[in-house]
Amino acid sequence: MMSDFDIKLDAESSSSVGATPKDSSFEVGVDAGAALDAKNGKVLLNGRDDGVEGDNEVCASHKLTSFSESGSKDELNSILKDIGELGPWQWFLALVNMIMTINAGIQNNSYPMLVGSSNNWAYACRVKGDTNFTLEPDYQSCKVALSPVAAVDPVQCSESSGHEMVYKHEHFDTAMITDFNLMCGYVSYLVPLVHSAFTIGSFFGVFLFGWLADWAGRKKALCIGIPIMIILNFALSFSPNIYVFLAIRLVQGTCVFGTFTVAFVISVETTAPSKRAMIGNIVHIPWGLQFITVSLVALWLRHWRYQQVVYSIPSLACLICLTPWLTESPRWLAINGKIDEATKVFLQGANWNRKRVSEQSIRDRLQTFYNRAERNGERVKSNMKLAAGLVKTPEMRRRFLFSAVVWFQGAFTNHGINFYAPTLAANPFLAYCLVGLFEFMSPVIGAALFTYGRRVPLVILFAVCGFISYNIITVMKLWPEGHEFQLLGMLLFATLLSDMAFNGIYVHVSEFMPTTHRSIGLGSCSSIARIGSSLSSVLVQTANQHPYLPPVVFGSLSLVGSFCTFMLPSTENKELPETIEEVEQHSRSSFKIKSDPSVGERAIRDPEREKRLKKPPHLANGFCEEKMIQNVTCV
């Protein structure tokens, strides 16, 4: 599903419906932290809405600075139209983003193959140097009896200096759990941290590189982050123990998703608004395919250190970001008063697209853009004030809290099932390949399904996913042996449903959040989803000792998500709310609750609101990202 992070791009872009990184998020189609304001046509990263009406503003955490006013008043959009809205220049930047997506997808999805996720390991404790010891295929024991006296309890193998653990698996030669002896004792709970460390690092990476990209520039942020990322990717292969591996993995996640986000921002800032949704979805299509990539590599190389070396090779292609071919974002240059440099970038883009434009015309429009940005700088609101609006009023508080539960559950269930499938299959490589195939299919099927509604399909998807999860226990009971294909079939179907639902909540939430708080709402929900993604691997780790626990948790959370989705408003064929006042007024009229009529009157008499209402209605019907970006009616 689009990249835990998470990224997906759609009626938002902290979310978007369509392809991609889910853990990560980021998501544009958005995991990860990006959000596309469907009403004002802004692309936002990490939930920041600066409160400035505009055609396209990009920010990450702090704000990945950009500023523009709406419609034809945006000089930068007029320049993009003159030099070519979608030409070789934009496609080159899209290619760079796809390279970054492939790298992020491989590093994020490699977790089960590196650690050797499977319940079919055979392991035992033997005397060191005992070459005559034979390990039975299904034998699993972490303890050894040091005395023949029955009254003496066996001890953990690690507590005996004269013994060592031996492992055997049909498909793995050496995995992290065998190399670092993570199968037994408290250290077994360090295994899921291999995924959690990367997810936590990606969360902080978006903020860190967002600030760096604002302060020093997009290109400089990439020049700093990409070399560090490549070094850390290869360094993981040489980790002497699990603690060093986790430390590197944390910083690696910071660099991988931090640079991934910055590269995406450059592409967004150099693409015309009408083409952003399409480009945003296309560049993240490779995310789901990386499940298959890591599985095939693991099938070929059975040693986790060699696998990580191969997983790191695609990151070398990211060095293209350091070449003169990838320019600084002209929007960042313009907003910081670097008019001459911004002009050169646009002229270079026109050259790529074989368009002839006036250099002076570009320079004049950039100067006008910069002057207006300076005048309106004081209009920017702080993230804290925007975030407070999510819980300040009763209806907004209700919507946000239910949405937060749904996002947590969606990420937890989707990522958890993806990691759970290889543990139950005799061939984990085949299982993970099939997971990737279903992940790739889900956005296409979901796009068709959600044209018929939002809330009802989501309620059904979550409920059916919960029903399937519970029935995994039934299959285990009915077929104690030989239930591999039944379980794998059910898990793949659950993967398809959970990923469709996770993609769908991006659009649904963006449609009932008011325009003034849509971006910060989606960004906040995306951050909560990352917590769910981080915890999912911890639950999967318990499957060997408590085989019924994961299905029960997945099923229960899916039903909770179904209920919370049912409690959220239906949005199909409804106008998108503009302000918190409209949300509260709609709630009162829907439930017929008596309240102070002056609140509604103030909203109706608000001149700004009246001016907005004179615009054509914004109907929420179908996956119409491009129309939403262009600020026109979607039908």
Number of C-alpha atoms within 10 A of each C-alpha: 42 40 32 38 37 37 41 42 37 36 35 38 39 43 47 33 38 38 36 43 33 37 36 36 36 40 42 42 41 45 40 39 42 41 42 39 36 29 28 25 28 30 36 37 40 37 36 34 35 25 16 21 20 20 26 30 29 27 28 31 24 23 22 28 22 22 29 25 20 19 17 10 14 19 21 27 22 17 21 20 14 16 25 22 21 18 16 16 24 22 15 15 24 23 15 22 27 23 22 28 30 24 27 28 32 24 23 30 28 23 21 28 29 23 22 26 26 24 18 21 22 17 22 20 22 20 16 13 10 10 8 6 13 10 16 11 14 12 13 16 15 19 21 20 15 14 10 9 8 8 7 10 13 14 13 17 23 17 11 15 9 12 19 19 20 18 22 19 18 11 17 25 14 19 23 22 21 19 17 16 19 18 22 17 13 8 13 16 14 18 23 22 21 26 28 26 22 28 30 21 23 36 27 19 26 31 22 18 30 28 21 21 26 21 15 12 21 27 22 15 22 26 15 15 22 24 17 15 25 22 14 21 26 18 19 20 17 13 16 11 12 20 13 13 19 21 16 20 26 23 20 28 30 27 31 30 35 30 31 30 33 28 25 24 26 24 24 25 22 23 26 23 25 18 17 26 31 16 20 30 25 20 28 33 23 25 31 29 22 25 27 22 20 28 24 16 19 26 18 10 17 18 19 24 21 16 22 25 16 18 20 23 14 17 25 16 14 24 15 13 21 16 11 9 12 17 19 17 23 24 27 24 22 26 22 18 18 16 22 14 16 24 22 16 20 25 20 17 21 21 16 16 17 14 14 12 15 10 12 10 12 24 20 14 19 26 19 16 23 22 14 14 20 14 9 13 12 9 12 11 14 13 17 10 9 21 19 13 16 24 15 11 14 12 19 21 15 15 22 21 17 18 25 23 19 28 28 23 29 28 34 28 34 31 27 23 25 30 25 28 26 26 23 23 21 19 17 26 23 16 27 28 20 22 28 25 18 22 28 25 17 24 27 14 14 22 18 11 17 24 15 13 18 25 23 14 20 26 21 18 25 30 22 20 29 26 18 21 25 19 17 21 18 13 16 17 11 9 12 9 9 9 16 15 13 13 21 21 14 18 25 22 17 25 27 28 25 31 32 31 29 33 34 29 22 32 30 25 29 31 28 24 25 23 23 22 26 32 35 31 29 35 34 22 27 38 26 19 32 31 21 25 30 26 20 27 25 20 20 24 23 16 18 15 9 11 16 16 16 25 25 17 17 26 24 20 23 29 22 20 28 25 17 18 27 16 15 18 15 16 20 20 14 14 15 22 20 20 17 21 19 18 20 17 19 15 16 15 10 9 8 9 10 8 10 8 9 9 14 17 11 12 17 15 11 11 11 10 15 12 9 11 13 8 11 10 15 21 19 27 20 20 23 20 28 20 20 27 26 22 23 17 17 18 12
